[in-house]
Amino acid sequence: MAAKLGILAGSGELPLRLVDACRASGRPVFVLGFQGAADPERLGDAPHAIVRLGAAAEGLRVLRENGVEELVMAGPVRRPSLASLMPDWRAAKFFARVGLRALGDDGLLSAIIKELESEGFRVVGIESVLGGLLAPKGPLGRIEPDDLARADIARGLEVARALGALDVGQAAVVQQGIVLGVEAADGTDALIARAGPLRRDGPGGVLVKIAKPGQERRADLPTIGVRTVEAAALAGLRGIAIEAGAALVVDRAAVAAAADQAGLFVIGVAAR
């Protein structure tokens, strides 16, 4: 029998999709949701517990008591300040060693993965459990970018690579060569919302979302879904470009259908 999987659950639909995949394959599963991020109602009847993000000792205890051997991280969690985190003794020990303020998101996640593995757990990537999520190269729907959109994609890739190298964010919105916004702590949805009012006359902008250089691939890979397409359409964007082989597409068929209906392109591109 496959090792029991523990899902470290943030928000969104990925945790439940992982639960469904485990049940379909007969794999035992347990969900550890983070308070303020995971919605217990969206976990259905999956065995689960909800803990504070700073309650590391309790979280480790719960995982061990439920026989978890492998862990997967699924769904975004808003990064708290150290004051609002209220770390217990175990979390405080970790942060004292790694320095919370000195780490960007990817650096922090990489440090957390190492810490979990030092506790005896094996941390795996979502794709190893839920296949078919990685974006393919090329258009997902019927619509393809024109030359102007491809130029905006190229510019967006330059900006996103520079942003990622600083471990700040994964995405940028570019319209007619002008950078309308970049992703920061508020995330991709907020970036799209901020870019909307800055739209210029003429063809709409493009959201470009890629993995950070050297990113830990077991956590926080760039992800889009139907909601991303809907937000892009509302903001007047004309398309979305994501990194082929390194970005996750939640429900590819639904994303393609939503893009076609909205008149947007969604395309997987080489980013390096």
C-alpha positions in Angstrom: 0.0 0.0 0.0 1.2 3.5 -0.8 2.5 5.6 2.1 -0.2 7.7 3.8 -0.2 11.2 2.4 -0.6 14.3 4.5 -1.9 17.3 2.7 -0.8 20.7 4.1 -3.7 22.7 2.9 -4.1 26.3 2.2 -7.0 27.9 0.3 -8.5 26.9 -3.1 -9.6 23.7 -4.6 -6.3 21.8 -4.9 -6.5 20.2 -1.5 -9.8 18.6 -2.3 -8.6 17.5 -5.7 -5.7 15.7 -4.0 -8.1 14.0 -1.6 -10.2 12.8 -4.5 -7.1 11.5 -6.3 -6.0 9.6 -3.2 -9.4 8.0 -2.8 -9.6 7.1 -6.4 -6.3 5.2 -6.1 -7.0 3.8 -2.7 -4.3 5.8 -1.0 -4.8 6.7 2.7 -4.9 10.5 3.2 -5.1 13.1 6.0 -5.5 16.8 5.6 -3.8 19.3 7.9 -5.4 22.7 7.1 -4.1 26.1 8.2 -6.5 28.3 10.0 -7.5 31.4 8.0 -6.6 29.7 4.7 -8.1 26.2 4.4 -11.9 26.0 4.4 -13.1 22.9 6.3 -16.3 22.9 4.3 -14.4 22.5 1.1 -12.6 19.4 2.4 -15.8 17.4 2.4 -15.7 14.3 4.7 -11.9 13.9 4.4 -10.2 13.2 7.7 -8.6 16.5 8.7 -7.5 18.9 11.5 -7.1 22.7 11.4 -4.2 24.3 13.2 -2.7 27.8 13.5 0.1 28.5 11.1 2.4 29.2 14.0 1.5 26.0 15.9 4.3 23.9 14.6 4.5 21.5 17.5 0.8 20.8 17.4 0.9 20.3 13.6 3.8 17.8 13.8 2.0 15.9 16.6 -1.2 15.6 14.6 0.6 14.4 11.5 2.4 11.7 13.5 -0.7 10.6 15.4 -2.5 10.1 12.1 0.3 8.0 10.6 1.3 10.4 7.9 4.5 9.5 6.1 4.6 11.7 3.0 3.6 15.4 2.7 2.4 17.6 -0.1 1.8 21.3 0.0 -1.4 22.5 -1.7 -3.1 25.9 -1.9 -1.9 29.4 -1.1 -1.3 30.6 2.4 -1.0 34.4 3.0 2.4 35.0 4.6 1.8 36.5 8.1 4.0 38.9 10.0 6.0 37.4 12.8 3.9 39.2 15.4 0.6 37.9 13.9 2.0 34.4 13.5 2.3 33.9 17.3 4.9 31.1 16.9 4.9 28.3 19.5 8.3 27.1 20.8 8.9 24.8 17.9 8.1 27.4 15.3 10.1 30.0 17.2 13.1 27.7 17.2 12.9 27.3 13.4 12.6 31.0 12.8 15.4 31.9 15.1 17.6 29.6 13.0 16.5 30.6 9.5 15.6 34.2 10.0 12.0 34.9 8.8 12.7 38.5 7.7 15.7 37.5 5.6 13.9 35.0 3.5 11.6 35.5 0.5 8.7 33.2 -0.1 10.6 30.5 -2.0 13.5 30.7 0.5 11.1 30.3 3.4 9.2 27.4 1.8 12.5 25.6 1.0 13.6 26.0 4.6 10.2 24.6 5.8 10.6 21.6 3.5 14.0 20.8 4.9 12.7 21.2 8.4 9.8 18.7 7.7 12.2 16.2 6.1 14.5 16.5 9.2 11.4 15.4 11.2 11.2 12.2 9.2 8.6 13.1 6.6 9.1 12.8 2.8 7.9 15.9 1.0 6.6 15.4 -2.6 5.3 17.7 -5.3 1.6 17.9 -6.3 2.3 16.6 -9.8 3.6 13.3 -8.3 0.1 12.8 -6.8 -2.2 14.6 -9.1 -0.9 14.0 -12.7 -1.7 16.2 -15.7 -1.5 19.6 -13.9 1.7 20.9 -15.5 1.1 23.3 -18.4 1.9 22.0 -21.9 3.7 24.1 -24.4 1.3 25.9 -26.8 -2.2 27.3 -26.6 -4.7 25.6 -24.3 -7.8 26.8 -26.2 -8.6 27.9 -29.7 -7.2 31.5 -29.4 -3.5 32.2 -30.0 -1.6 35.5 -29.3 -0.8 37.8 -32.2 2.6 39.5 -32.8 1.8 42.3 -30.4 0.7 40.0 -27.7 3.9 37.8 -28.2 6.0 41.0 -27.8 4.2 41.7 -24.5 4.8 38.1 -23.4 8.5 38.4 -24.2 8.6 41.6 -22.1 6.6 40.0 -19.3 9.1 37.1 -19.2 12.0 39.5 -18.7 10.2 41.3 -15.9 9.0 38.1 -14.2 12.5 36.5 -14.4 14.0 39.6 -12.7 11.3 39.6 -10.1 11.7 35.9 -9.4 15.5 36.3 -9.1 14.8 38.5 -6.1 12.3 36.0 -4.7 9.5 38.6 -4.7 6.9 37.2 -7.1 6.1 35.1 -10.1 4.0 37.3 -12.4 3.7 40.6 -14.3 1.1 42.3 -16.5 2.3 44.0 -19.7 0.3 46.0 -22.2 1.8 47.3 -25.4 5.3 47.0 -23.8 4.3 48.9 -20.7 4.5 47.1 -17.3 1.1 47.7 -15.6 2.0 45.8 -12.5 4.0 43.0 -10.9 3.1 40.4 -8.3 4.0 41.0 -4.7 2.7 39.8 -1.4 -0.9 40.4 -2.4 -0.7 37.6 -5.0 -1.8 37.2 -8.6 -5.5 38.0 -8.2 -4.7 41.3 -6.6 -2.1 42.0 -9.4 -4.8 41.5 -12.1 -7.2 43.7 -10.2 -4.6 46.5 -9.9 -3.7 46.3 -13.5 -7.3 46.7 -14.7 -7.7 50.4 -14.0 -4.3 51.1 -15.5 -5.3 49.7 -18.9 -4.4 51.9 -21.9 -6.5 52.3 -25.0 -5.9 49.6 -27.7 -5.3 45.9 -27.4 -5.4 44.6 -23.8 -2.5 43.4 -21.7 -1.1 40.0 -21.0 -0.6 38.2 -17.6 2.7 36.4 -17.6 3.3 33.9 -14.8 6.4 31.7 -14.4 8.4 29.9 -11.8 11.2 31.7 -10.0 14.8 30.8 -11.1 15.9 27.7 -9.1 12.5 27.5 -7.4 11.7 24.7 -5.0 9.3 22.7 -7.2 7.6 20.9 -4.4 5.9 24.1 -3.2 4.2 27.2 -4.6 4.5 26.5 -8.3 2.7 29.2 -10.4 -0.9 28.2 -10.7 -3.9 29.3 -12.7 -7.5 28.1 -12.9 -10.9 29.2 -14.2 -11.0 32.0 -11.7 -7.7 33.4 -13.1 -9.2 33.5 -16.6 -12.4 35.2 -15.3 -10.4 37.8 -13.4 -8.2 38.5 -16.5 -11.3 39.0 -18.7 -12.8 41.4 -16.1 -9.6 43.4 -16.1 -9.6 43.7 -19.8 -6.6 41.5 -20.5 -6.3 39.7 -23.8 -4.4 36.6 -22.6 -2.4 34.6 -20.1 1.1 33.1 -20.7 2.4 30.5 -18.2 5.6 28.6 -18.1 5.3 25.2 -19.9 6.4 22.3 -17.7 6.6 24.5 -14.5 3.2 26.0 -14.0 0.1 24.2 -12.8 -3.3 24.5 -14.6 -6.2 23.4 -12.4 -8.8 21.7 -14.6 -7.1 22.3 -18.0 -10.3 21.6 -20.0 -12.4 24.0 -18.0 -9.6 26.7 -18.2 -9.5 26.3 -22.0 -13.3 26.5 -22.3 -13.4 29.6 -20.1 -10.7 31.3 -22.1 -12.5 30.5 -25.4 -15.7 31.8 -24.1 -14.1 35.0 -22.8 -12.1 35.5 -26.0 -8.7 35.2 -24.3 -5.7 33.1 -25.1 -4.0 30.9 -22.5 -0.6 29.6 -23.7 2.3 27.6 -22.3 5.6 29.2 -23.2 9.3 28.4 -22.7 10.6 30.8 -20.0 14.3 30.3 -20.0 
